[in-house]
Amino acid sequence: MRFVSLITLFSFLFWGGQVCGQVSTDCANAIPICNNTPVNGGTSGFGVDDFLGLQRSGCLEPTSTGSIESNSAWYKFRTSASGQLGFNIGFDTSEDWDFALYRATNCNDLGDPIRCNFFDNSDEESFMGVGEDPSGNSDTLLYEAWLEVQPGEDYYLMINNYSNDNTGFSIQFSGDVFTTNPYDALDCSIINNLLGPPIAACDTEDVILDATIPGALSYSWYLDVGNGFNEITSETSATFQVAVSGMYRVDVMTGPTSNIISDVQVAFYETPYLGLLSDETLCFDTTPFNFYTKEEEALDGQDPSEVLISFHLTLDDAILGLNALGTNYTPVPGSTDIFVRASSIVNPFCFDASEQFEINVLEAPVLDFPSEVFICENSSQITIGPTNTSLLYNYLWNTGELTPQLVVSEAGTYTLSVSTNSFGTICTIEKSVEVIVSETPRILEIIVDDLQTNNRVELITNDIGNYQFQIDDGPLQGESIFTNIPPGLHQVSIMDLNGCGSITEMVTVIGFLSFFTPNGDGINDSWYLYGIDSLEQAVIEVYDRYGKLLKILSENELGWNGTYNGKELPSSDYWFKLSYLDIDGERVEAKYIQNHFALKR
């Protein structure tokens, strides 16, 4: 199963310009490499079939040749340290390459590959390998998981071109094993070469070839830049400082008729540079800062496909290529130094870390006032705005005042803009406060629903305010409805939580028939009130629609039979009033009673 892990930026990378390295099409003649190999100028032919006609080796399948190998190149390397190891194989995006990596001591016992890729390159990618794509493509299918290696392990790497035409490939090693062992992660003793393994260097480095042999009679140096070896007649010493990419050869005469000839490939890579970077100022903002625009500044016209820009919090990290910040970075308030590294894609050892810039995040002013405040009706004024102020900021209310605090006496939305000019950048932040006039509580109506067993009292009040409600000595509540209220006289109260007063009223909870039928059948023959026995000296007065007093009932009477002066009154609507003695002995009329009922005959 494929997975993606965090690539080690300090990768051990060497490629080689336009110079071509050796190619072996057979496993038995695999080219030994250690730490680096320059660009290979293409492969042609699969040589001896190392898989003896097999139709599969790991993920590899036969190509159009009928064999697993097609335009193949074999390499071998040996680890000399423990840690995480990977490699990147680079090629032209129009070409289709595959690879297989075997952990084996010889070609006769390869076994199955431990890492393998046979995907086509329909996405036109430029890298495949083990670890992570150095271009940052996390969606690629051309990469296998990192290797965990131990010292002394031998590996064979077959790189196979599925196309018949190819322009070659290059190999770069990577992984944290090169962080811990930058110069001996791979064992170079497997290469028997007087001049050593191929060399990939930055154009700022001095490369000196050393062919010293005790007792040597003479040294002759040659250079091949693509048109064959030509002698460098001016160079005759045992060492030679080279300045251009190419294949170098030394011919060492060790006796009158004996000599040693050794070749080595040297490739120089251009070291990228960093453009000047301007400082950045962010306004009271904690949103991530995107480094995209800073990449353009740092590249200064260089090709982003050839130069990798990374950002770091310390100069050491920038030099080593460690702990790169993500594309989106959330800086802390204040000033933060960002160190920048420009490294060659093909050779990260060729880099420039000479530039840095500051991200200045302005600290937001403290706007510690609430977004909603209340003032009481008929109240004079209230002060709004922050309590913590600074001369570094400019204050402006939407009413035109230039002070941090504002005295208001009317309802409305008041918005404060706070700005500052720092590092040539004007930053502004706003906050609004809603001023609400809270009215003194007023009871507009009290609705008493008498159900005899579950009486309900609802207070109807003005709705501009933040109120709590109470009946008698019960708990305060946010709802204006009370249930299960026993018959009798009750005290209801409304309190404004914003300190804008309260109101208390007495309400009488009683029940009565909405209609009665005085026909002598024993059912609803008289009209009366329930619950008045809880009132002091209750008196009920019954009226017709014209306001004529028809009957006065005391609390001890059983009710009204629908007559006046002994005569039966007609079916109609009738009204009543209820009065009683309050706690001061004063007779008062009960409020909020639905005092209407019907007589039916």
Secondary structure, DSSP 8 states (H G I E B T S, - for coil): --------SS------TT------SSGGG-EE-SS-EEEE-------S-TTTT-S-BTTB---TTSSS-SSEEEEEEEB-S-EEEEEEEEE-TT--EEEEEEE-SSGGG--S-SEEE----TT--SEEEES--TT--TT-SSEE--EEE-TT-EEEEEEEESSS----EEEEEESTHHHH-TTTSB-GGG---TT-S-EEEETTS-EEEE---TT--EEEEEEESSS--EE-TT--SSEEEE-S-EEEEEEEE-SSS-EEEEEEEEEEE----------EEE-S--S-EETHHHHHHHHTT--TTTEEEEEESSHHHHHHT-S---SEE---SEEEEEEEEEEESS-TTSEEEEEEEEEEE-------S-SEEEEETT---EEES-SS--TTSEEEETTS--SSSEEE-S-EEEEEEEEEEETTEEEEEEEEEEEEEE----EEEEEEE--SSS-EEEEEE-SSS-EEEEETT---BSSSEEES--SEEEEEEEEETTSS-EEEEEEEE-EE-SEE--SSSSSS-SB-EESGGGSTT-EEEEE-TT--EEEEEETTS--B-SEETTEE--SEEEEEEEEEE-TTS-EEE--S---EEEE--
